[in-house]
Amino acid sequence: MSQMLALVIVVFILLVGDLVAVRTKAWIPSMFISAVLFLIGYWTFFPKEIVALAGVPSAVAVMMMYLLITNMGTLLSLKELKNQWKTIVIALSGILGIIAVLLSVGTLIFGFQTMVVAIPPLVGGVVSALIMSEGAKEAGLASLSVFAIVIYVMQGFAGYPLTSLVLKKEGKRLLQQYREGGLSAANAEVAAAAEPAPVAELKLFKNMPEKYNTDFFKFFRLSLVAFLAYQISTLLAPVVSISPFVLCLLFGVIATSAGFLEKQALQKANGFGIAILVLMLFIFDGLKQATPGMLLEIIVPLIGTIILGVIGMYIFSFIAGKILKVSKEMAFAVSLTALYGFPADYIITNEVIKSLTDDEKEREALTSHMLPPMLVGGFVTVTIVSVVLAGIFVGLL
């Protein structure tokens, strides 16, 4: 198989996954369709190294992970998050519920190593799944390496319908309040949380003409920050083991606050799309180890882990919601964002709002109350906490 044929095939699979997700309004996640097609390919005519053959060896994927996680750090602003402090507490409570139930009940049923590998992908996204998959592979745990990827691929099937269900209940409650005159659109400050953050000023380069801020200069600064994170992690290794990916996130925040990086630097350098493409292919490359027998071996812990995780999430978010006087539906919906993150949280919330009313003012009122906490919840769980958890848990294998 030639390189370009391999590239066309693997990108076409990602396209099919996307088209199905769009057609079904994200009820069938693109990750699931793509994973199934990759598995069929590996079990039939794909060469095992089709992803590397297409031009994405593991070294390239790891490079993209460093750049993407550092770029994640540029999105974090404490000022933007403080208005949604209740949301953050509830999201963290949901994650705590997952950890508590899986490390107690889950460990008794499925074993400690299985739960250690499962938790970060369950509360996070692509990056935490990759970290745990690679960590399990290095520890010689081939089936658990696949398990980390499959957890990430399948968790949306629990998250999407559950979120839609509880958001519809919450939306109906808010809509009734609005129609009775007891609810108005949230104030502009809170509603603004749903809008893109303003571009951060490059304070360290404020006297530099914009024409010199080229794509390569953006890539250079991102790479430099990622390198410093890696170097600090290496220097600290004899004393304390800290994942370089966790430090990339932290250094991204610091560099943006200091004015060395702009927000969404990778997007502005026109590199975000190709970075996501590379990571998606690298994820599915992990499925080449998945034989039908291995999938049968992990199907029970897979279903059990997701069910136990969702139960823990509901219990802890319910308690946090009661204390903070947030409805149990909204609290549960916020905690469920850990199962998919952005953009699914945005898509599902908007679809629910559109299904509840055709009146534009009612939609605006619902959006201002429901969308900001969903976006912040997904950002906190998937973008920040999951990477930190993966950095800690990978050391336990």
RAJOMO-V327885 format. One line per field, one symbol per residue. ss: DSSP state (H for helix, E for strand, - for the rest). phi: phi as a letter, one per 30 degrees, with the letter a starting at -180 (. if undefined). psi: psi as a letter, one per 20 degrees, with the letter a starting at -180 (. if undefined). Layout:
ss = ???
phi = ???
psi = ???
This chain:
ss = --HHHHHHHHHHHHHHHHHHHHH------HHHHHHHHHHHHHH------HHHH----HHHHHHHHHHHHHHHH----HHHHH--HHHHHHHHHHHHHHHHHHHHHHHHHH-HHHHHHHHHHH---HHHHHHHHHHHHH---HHHHHHHHHHHHHHHHHHHHHHHHHHHHHHHHHHHHHH--------HHHHHHH--------HHH----HHH--HHHHHHHHHHHHHHHHHHHHHH-------HHHHHHHHHHHHHH-------HHHH---HHHHHHHHHHHHHHHHHH--HHHHHHHHHHHHHHHHHHHHHHHHHHHHHHHHH---HHHHHHHHHHHH----HHHHHHHHHHHHH---HHHHHHHHHHHHHHHHHHHHHHHHHHHHHHHHHHHHH-
phi = .ddddddddddddddeeddddddchidcdddddddddddedddbcddecdddddjbddddddeddedddddeddddbddddddcddeddddddddddddddddcdddddcjddddddddeddcbceddddeddddddddicdddddedddeddcdddddddddedddddddddddddddcicbbdddeddddddcdddddddddbdcdeeddddedddddddddddddddddedddedcbcbeddddeddddddddddidccdheddddicdddddeddedddddddddddedddddcdddddddddddddddddddddddddciceddddddddddddaidcdddddddddddddacddddddddddccdeddddeddddddcdddddddddddcd
psi = prghggggghhhghgggghggghjljhoqhhggggghgggghieipqhkhghhijmrhhgggghgggghhhghiipphghihikhgggggghggghggggghifgghhgiqghghghhgghhjabgghggghghghghjkmghhghggghgghihhhggghgggghhgggghghhggghjjjprpqqhgghihiqqqqpqpnhikhipqhiimrghhghggghgghgggggggghighgqopphhghggghggghghijhqrqlhhghjkigghgggghghhghhiihioqhhghhhigghgggggggghggggghhggghggjlpqhghgggghiihihaqjhggggghggghihqiphhhggggghhhgghgggghgggggfghgggghghhii.
